Amino acid sequence: MLTIRFLRSGKRGQPFFRIVVINKKSAPRPGRFVEIVGFFNPSTKEKQLKTERIQYWLSVGAKPSESVHNLLVSEKIIQAKKINVSRRSKTTESVGAPQPSTIESAPQPTGEPVTDSASEAV
């Protein structure tokens, strides 16, 4: 199954995204895509899309990722509602849910005084 998604390029702190058609199961690596259908630079808001090729791949059955879907809606290439895209934070997952303790606690005393049998024998 094919998907249309972003391929991140650029250096640290200056991202640049190519919009590529790629097999859904493979990782988005350079050279592993079927076709480049555009680019998007979020720092300058510059974008260039090959609308004919995008419409062709959508007609063949390629599914856009959520972020690419929202970009295509804003460019009026497809008519649909935008999808709410939120990134999961690793810190909220670990803080939000308390982790069950797997270590069993020591047995609690029952209230009876503990006597040392060795001291009574003397």
N, C-alpha and C positions, 0 to 999 in steps of 0.2 A: 504494500500500500504506500502511495506517495503522499508527501506532505509538503506544504510551502511554509518555510520557517526562516528565522534569522540565523545568519552565520556571523559570529562576532569576529571582527578584525580590529586593527589599530593597536596603539600602545596603551600602557596602563594609564587610566584616567582620561583617555581620549578614545572612547569606543566608536566603532564604525561598523555598520551591519550590512552585509549583503543579504539579499532576499533570494533564496535558492529553493529549487525543487529537489527533494532528497527522499530516499527510502526512509520510512518512519522508524524502522528498527535500528538503523545505523546512526552513529553519533555524528553531529554536524562538524566534520573535519574538512579542511581544505582539500579539494580534489575528489571528494566522495559524493559530490552532488551530480544531479542529472543536467541541470541548466541553471544559470544565473538569470533571474527575471527582474532584478532591480537592486537598488541600494538605498540606505537610509542613514543619515548622519544626525544623531540626536542633538549634538552640540550646536550645529548651525541650522538645524531643522531642514536641511537639504534632502530631497528625495527624488528618485527617478525610478519609474516603474514602466515595464513593458506590458501595457494593458492587454494587447492582443495575445501575448504568450501566457499571461496569467489567466485570461478567460479560457484559453485553450486547455491549460492544465486543470482548471476547475471543471471544465466540461468532460474531461477524460476521467475525473474522479479523485483528483488530488484534494486533500483537505488542508485548509490553512490553519496555522497555529492560532492561539487566542490573540496574541499581540499582532500578528500579521492580519488576522481577520479585522481587528479594529482599525488598522492602517488602511485596509482596502475599503472599509465602510466610510472612513473620513475622506478618502479620495474618490468616493462614489463609483468604484469599480463593481462592487456588489451592493445590493439593496438588502440590508438586514439591520438589526439592532446591534449595538456594541456589546461586547461581553465584558463583565467585570473581571479584571485580571488582578490578582493579588499574589504577592510572593509570600511563601511561608517562611517564617522566621524560626531559626533553630533554637533561639533562646526562649521564645514563648512556649514552644513545645515542651521543653524540659522543665520550665518553671511552672507552667499552668497545671499540669497533672502531677499529683504526688505519686511517687514511686512506692509500690508495696515492698516492705522489708522481707527479704528471704531468709534472714538470719533469725533463728528462734532465740527468744530471750531466755535467760537462766530461770530455773524454776523458782517461784516465789515461796517464801517460808509460810508455813501453815499456821503459825501462831504458837506452836508448842516450843518450849525452850529446848535447845539442843545441848545435850550433855555429852561430855567426853567420857567414853567408857573406860579409857585407860586411867584417868584420874580417879575414878570411883573404885577401881580395883586395888589401889594402893592402900 
